[in-house]
Amino acid sequence: MATKSKVIRTIRLSETISPFGPGALVDILGESFMAMTGDEWPPSKVRNPVYCDRLAVKLKVDELWAAPSSGEPDDPKTPGLEFARFPAWLFCQECRRMTRWMRSMETGYAPLCPDCDGRLVPMRFVTVCATKSHAADVPWPDWVHRAGSGECDRKDRLRFQPSRGAHEGLSALEVSCDACKTIRSLGDLRGDVLARDGFTCRGTQPWEREWGNCGKPLEVLQRGATSLHFGEVVSAIDIPEVDGRAEQLDEQIRKHPYWQAIQTGNEAIIDMLVDELVNLLDIPDSTIRRRIVALTSDEPTLQDTKRSLLSEEFEAFMAALDGSAPVEDFVTRVEPRSPSTPEGIGDVVLVDRLREVRASLGFRRYSPEASLVPSVPKRPLERSWYPAVEGYGEGIFIRFDPAAVDEWAAQPTVQERAIRITDNQNGSLLGSRLHETSPQFLLLHAFAHSVMRELAFVSGYSAPSLHERIYCEGAGDYAVFIYTTSTDVEGTLGGLARQGEADYLPGVVLRSLEQVAWCANDPVCSESDPQSIDGLNLAACHACLLAPETSCESFNLLLDRMMLVGGDGVQGYFQSLVESSLDDSVRAMS
């Protein structure tokens, strides 16, 4: 018999944005909950403000707020986030009785079976709206009784148990009603069967009490399915104002005589304006077009926002190279080039202290194309805001030689290999959530992953704590930034930035390239075409290039190590370096 014990349910502050942001499932000590949207958070007087004007402006909100935190989570007076138990239907591990747990039944203790005091655990399946991102429990009583006479009105006598017959898969499980003896196999628990039985979406989230007016088809998912929650998170490095070029550009666009025509989407006028501003401000046309899109869009798209943030950060690193004075939360130093630094790598900037702010915009369910549910529903006469969290840390910025990258990327064999991923991206539902595929981006992304794997061994930080930022937003803007952060205001310990110094970085880069020159899964890895979701990877697997989910903002997609080391008829960017290093190793052993 299970023993009642007080349960302290907590998560880390950083986890309130990802992976346990609004709408996500949270497993705590065997219990399953769902994080609520910001309108269910405690009032602002107990929340913590997060200041990052650059990110708030890009997201078009007034404020950013972090969840309340406390050093005494077991204190009942401690303000904190509430979580909705989901699924609400539980079953007993001992007698298999199913119980629908209500909010009024919460006592702070682990839920126990009312019949035998056995431990209650969550049911394995839930339903989601295929188009509007709603989620709800499977209507178990109605679903079961549709297989019988339909006259039984008992909803509290269900059991979840193995099937009595010789079945496999879901058909080996069944739900029965003790009152009317109706039995239904979980083999019937499918979206098409729910539609046939007349079940449609009621338009609610697990924490909402009133039904909506949705009526869209339902799909059945396992409780732990990745498609239950697609979080939309945007992060920004807190950088100083560089030279005001972004503000100058915005002012030039808004005050231009063509502004009214631009707002109507006149492509010919936009082209004329872009040509004029390129000559006037010496800014790449791609940057100008991004600002026009941002200024004329009612709501910024996720990819447009990310591109704008990355472009500004790249400019800040370029300013650091020119000797701009560091500021409190963006402390940089330019590392002199070592004679052993690989050809093709340009400048290196070490960031001894940085501040990163991550904000949750919302989430989708079932499909990346489903409707976005905002993390905080906007209300009239109230200031708009998003949940956010700040972290302090350090990092290594590595810029590539733009001329060398473009010359390499112009090779027909390199272009053809990149087009294979581009074609798959155009046909993928995830494609719109990813960076535009190009040889340059594939090179930088693969390089970042290979170096992160090596840094996890030598820097003192675990692999999941390392993050990447890929700068490939304009012609010649080719760089990677590998960093780590902590929610502690004191930041981190300096072990990562130290590995970027001239005495260490060449060795880190060379070892990382040698590691991916041959994969433990070769030749399967190198010859599989394509790999991963919707064929969005080529030569990349868990043995060579894939990183923890927390490290990569591209979902471990758009990766190909052949862009680094070559093979399959493609000249890798670092192929000569790797071959020379391996030859030296062979000679040293002979």
Stockholm file with secondary structure:
# STOCKHOLM 1.0

chainA/1-590         MATKSKVIRTIRLSETISPFGPGALVDILGESFMAMTGDEWPPSKVRNPVYCDRLAVKLKVDELWAAPSSGEPDDPKTPGLEFARFPAWLFCQECRRMTRWMRSMETGYAPLCPDCDGRLVPMRFVTVCATKSHAADVPWPDWVHRAGSGECDRKDRLRFQPSRGAHEGLSALEVSCDACKTIRSLGDLRGDVLARDGFTCRGTQPWEREWGNCGKPLEVLQRGATSLHFGEVVSAIDIPEVDGRAEQLDEQIRKHPYWQAIQTGNEAIIDMLVDELVNLLDIPDSTIRRRIVALTSDEPTLQDTKRSLLSEEFEAFMAALDGSAPVEDFVTRVEPRSPSTPEGIGDVVLVDRLREVRASLGFRRYSPEASLVPSVPKRPLERSWYPAVEGYGEGIFIRFDPAAVDEWAAQPTVQERAIRITDNQNGSLLGSRLHETSPQFLLLHAFAHSVMRELAFVSGYSAPSLHERIYCEGAGDYAVFIYTTSTDVEGTLGGLARQGEADYLPGVVLRSLEQVAWCANDPVCSESDPQSIDGLNLAACHACLLAPETSCESFNLLLDRMMLVGGDGVQGYFQSLVESSLDDSVRAMS
#=GR chainA/1-590 SS CCCCCBCCCCCCGGGGTTTSCTTCEEEETTEEEEECCGGGSCCTTTSEECCCHHHHHHHTCSEEEECCCCSCTTCTTCCCCCEEESSCEEEETTTCBEEECCGGGCCSBCCBCTTTCCBEEECSEEEEETTTCCEEECCHHHHHHTTSCSCCCCCSCEEEEECSSSCCGGGGEEEEETTTCCEEEGGGCSHHHHHHTTCCCCCCCTTCCSCCSCCCCEEEEETTCGGGCEEEEEEEECCCCCSSHHHHHHHHHHHSTTHHHHHTTCHHHHHHHHHHHHHHHCCCHHHHHHHHHHHHCSSCCHHHHHHHHHHHHHHHHHHHHTTCCCBTTEEEEEECCCTTSCTTEEEEEEEEEEEEEEEEEEEECSSTTSCCEESSCCCTTSCCEEEEEEEEEEEEEEEECHHHHHHHHTSHHHHHHHHHHHHHHHTCTTGGGSCCCCHHHHHHHHHHHHHHHHHHHHSSSCGGGEEEEEECSSTTCCEEEEEEEESSTTCCCSHHHHTTSTTTHHHHHHHHHHHHHSCTTTTHHHHCSSBSGGGCBSSCCTTTTCCCTTTCTTTTCSBCTHHHHCBTTBCCTTHHHHHHHHHHHHHHHC
#=GC SS_cons         CCCCCBCCCCCCGGGGTTTSCTTCEEEETTEEEEECCGGGSCCTTTSEECCCHHHHHHHTCSEEEECCCCSCTTCTTCCCCCEEESSCEEEETTTCBEEECCGGGCCSBCCBCTTTCCBEEECSEEEEETTTCCEEECCHHHHHHTTSCSCCCCCSCEEEEECSSSCCGGGGEEEEETTTCCEEEGGGCSHHHHHHTTCCCCCCCTTCCSCCSCCCCEEEEETTCGGGCEEEEEEEECCCCCSSHHHHHHHHHHHSTTHHHHHTTCHHHHHHHHHHHHHHHCCCHHHHHHHHHHHHCSSCCHHHHHHHHHHHHHHHHHHHHTTCCCBTTEEEEEECCCTTSCTTEEEEEEEEEEEEEEEEEEEECSSTTSCCEESSCCCTTSCCEEEEEEEEEEEEEEEECHHHHHHHHTSHHHHHHHHHHHHHHHTCTTGGGSCCCCHHHHHHHHHHHHHHHHHHHHSSSCGGGEEEEEECSSTTCCEEEEEEEESSTTCCCSHHHHTTSTTTHHHHHHHHHHHHHSCTTTTHHHHCSSBSGGGCBSSCCTTTTCCCTTTCTTTTCSBCTHHHHCBTTBCCTTHHHHHHHHHHHHHHHC
//
